[in-house]
Amino acid sequence: MFKHIEDFAATWQHETAATLRTLEALTDESLGQQITSDHRTLGRLAWHLVQTVHEMPSRTGLSFEGPGEDLSVPASAADIAAAYKRTSQALLDAVQSSWKDENLLIMSDMYGDQWPNGLTLDILVKHEIHHRGQMTVLMRQAGLLVPDLYGPTKEQWADYGAPAPAI
């Protein structure tokens, strides 16, 4: 749980940069990739991330621009990435301009439970990491290069002239 706005801001900037790298690696053709017909497509997962950046914090009363839940998945990977960039920055701007550290302790209704706002922001970050991991698997299946997230990728190890570490 975040107790200081500056801690959230630092984490959010780091994680959203990684998510943006992931979204920018998508192609329009890859958006339909899915593991099975009853699972989300890569495009739907990507758009879910964009929408949740607005939906979840809005439940705390925080006001900022973002796509509503009623909007369908764009057909353009570039449009998804651009919407994510705008919405994630709008969230950060709203938190930094509207809240003080004390606001992170305020309880808000979150899906029928009461969560401190600092917990909501922490879970939002973890939600993004979770779905980003799912996306990287679908990206590999679609033949895309996966960006580095928490260390070099297999392809980056090869670029360094070193074998990828054994798992």
C-alpha positions as CSV (number, residue, x, y, z in Angstrom):
1,M,0.0,0.0,0.0
2,F,1.3,3.4,-0.9
3,K,1.5,5.9,2.0
4,H,3.3,8.7,0.1
5,I,2.3,10.3,-3.2
6,E,6.0,10.5,-4.3
7,D,6.4,6.7,-3.8
8,F,3.3,6.0,-6.0
9,A,4.6,8.5,-8.6
10,A,8.0,6.9,-8.8
11,T,6.5,3.4,-9.1
12,W,3.9,4.4,-11.6
13,Q,6.4,6.1,-13.9
14,H,8.6,3.0,-13.9
15,E,5.8,0.6,-14.5
16,T,3.9,2.6,-17.0
17,A,7.1,3.0,-19.0
18,A,7.3,-0.8,-19.1
19,T,3.6,-1.1,-20.1
20,L,4.0,1.5,-22.8
21,R,7.0,-0.4,-24.2
22,T,4.8,-3.5,-24.3
23,L,1.9,-1.8,-26.0
24,E,4.2,-0.1,-28.5
25,A,5.5,-3.5,-29.6
26,L,2.0,-4.6,-30.6
27,T,0.9,-4.6,-34.2
28,D,-2.7,-4.3,-35.6
29,E,-2.4,-7.9,-36.8
30,S,-1.4,-9.2,-33.3
31,L,-4.4,-7.7,-31.6
32,G,-6.5,-10.9,-32.4
33,Q,-4.0,-13.3,-30.9
34,Q,-5.5,-15.4,-28.1
35,I,-4.5,-18.6,-26.3
36,T,-8.0,-20.2,-26.9
37,S,-11.3,-19.0,-28.2
38,D,-12.7,-18.5,-24.7
39,H,-9.9,-16.2,-23.5
40,R,-9.2,-12.5,-24.1
41,T,-7.4,-11.5,-27.2
42,L,-4.2,-9.6,-27.0
43,G,-6.0,-6.5,-28.1
44,R,-8.7,-7.0,-25.4
45,L,-6.1,-7.4,-22.7
46,A,-4.3,-4.2,-23.9
47,W,-7.5,-2.2,-23.9
48,H,-8.5,-3.6,-20.5
49,L,-5.3,-2.1,-19.1
50,V,-6.1,1.3,-20.6
51,Q,-9.7,1.2,-19.3
52,T,-8.8,0.1,-15.8
53,V,-6.3,2.9,-15.4
54,H,-9.3,5.2,-15.5
55,E,-12.0,2.9,-14.0
56,M,-10.4,1.8,-10.8
57,P,-9.1,5.2,-9.5
58,S,-12.4,6.9,-10.5
59,R,-14.1,4.7,-7.9
60,T,-12.1,6.7,-5.3
61,G,-13.7,10.0,-6.6
62,L,-10.5,11.0,-8.4
63,S,-11.5,12.9,-11.5
64,F,-9.4,12.7,-14.8
65,E,-9.9,11.9,-18.4
66,G,-9.9,8.3,-19.6
67,P,-11.9,5.9,-21.8
68,G,-15.1,4.6,-20.5
69,E,-15.9,0.9,-20.0
70,D,-18.4,1.1,-22.9
71,L,-15.8,1.8,-25.6
72,S,-14.8,-1.2,-27.7
73,V,-11.3,-2.3,-28.4
74,P,-9.7,-0.1,-31.1
75,A,-8.5,-1.8,-34.2
76,S,-5.3,0.1,-34.1
77,A,-2.4,-0.9,-31.8
78,A,-1.1,2.6,-32.0
79,D,-4.4,4.0,-30.8
80,I,-4.4,1.7,-27.8
81,A,-0.8,2.8,-26.9
82,A,-1.7,6.5,-27.4
83,A,-4.8,6.1,-25.2
84,Y,-2.7,4.4,-22.5
85,K,-0.1,7.1,-22.6
86,R,-2.7,9.8,-22.2
87,T,-4.7,8.0,-19.5
88,S,-1.7,6.9,-17.4
89,Q,-0.3,10.4,-17.4
90,A,-3.7,11.9,-16.6
91,L,-4.0,9.6,-13.6
92,L,-0.5,10.6,-12.3
93,D,-1.3,14.3,-12.8
94,A,-4.6,13.9,-10.9
95,V,-3.1,12.1,-8.0
96,Q,-0.2,14.6,-7.7
97,S,-2.5,17.7,-8.0
98,S,-5.6,16.5,-6.2
99,W,-4.3,14.3,-3.4
100,K,-2.0,14.7,-0.4
101,D,-0.4,11.8,1.5
102,E,-3.5,11.7,3.8
103,N,-5.8,10.9,0.9
104,L,-4.0,7.6,0.5
105,L,-5.5,6.5,3.9
106,I,-9.1,7.5,2.9
107,M,-11.3,4.5,2.5
108,S,-13.3,4.1,-0.8
109,D,-15.8,1.5,-2.0
110,M,-13.9,-0.8,-4.3
111,Y,-16.1,-3.6,-5.8
112,G,-18.2,-3.9,-2.6
113,D,-15.2,-3.7,-0.1
114,Q,-13.6,-0.7,1.6
115,W,-10.0,-0.1,0.5
116,P,-7.6,2.7,1.5
117,N,-6.9,4.7,-1.7
118,G,-3.2,3.8,-1.3
119,L,-4.1,0.2,-1.5
120,T,-6.2,0.8,-4.6
121,L,-3.2,2.4,-6.3
122,D,-1.0,-0.5,-5.3
123,I,-3.4,-3.0,-6.6
124,L,-3.8,-1.0,-9.9
125,V,0.0,-1.3,-10.4
126,K,0.0,-5.0,-9.6
127,H,-3.1,-5.5,-11.9
128,E,-1.1,-3.9,-14.7
129,I,2.0,-6.2,-14.1
130,H,-0.3,-9.2,-14.0
131,H,-1.9,-8.5,-17.4
132,R,1.4,-7.4,-18.9
133,G,2.8,-10.8,-18.2
134,Q,-0.2,-12.4,-19.9
135,M,0.4,-10.1,-22.9
136,T,4.0,-11.1,-23.3
137,V,3.0,-14.8,-23.7
138,L,0.5,-13.8,-26.4
139,M,3.1,-11.5,-28.0
140,R,5.5,-14.4,-28.4
141,Q,2.8,-16.6,-29.9
142,A,2.1,-13.8,-32.4
143,G,5.7,-13.7,-33.3
144,L,6.4,-10.3,-31.8
145,L,9.6,-9.3,-29.9
146,V,8.9,-8.9,-26.2
147,P,10.3,-5.8,-24.6
148,D,12.6,-5.9,-21.6
149,L,10.5,-5.5,-18.4
150,Y,12.6,-6.5,-15.4
151,G,15.8,-7.6,-17.3
152,P,17.0,-8.6,-20.7
153,T,14.9,-10.8,-23.0
154,K,16.2,-13.9,-24.7
155,E,16.8,-11.8,-27.9
156,Q,18.7,-9.1,-25.9
157,W,21.0,-11.7,-24.5
158,A,21.8,-12.8,-28.0
159,D,22.4,-9.2,-29.0
160,Y,24.9,-9.0,-26.2
161,G,26.7,-12.0,-27.6
162,A,25.9,-14.1,-24.6
163,P,23.6,-17.2,-24.2
164,A,20.4,-16.6,-22.4
165,P,20.6,-17.8,-18.8
166,A,19.4,-21.3,-18.2
167,I,16.1,-21.4,-16.4
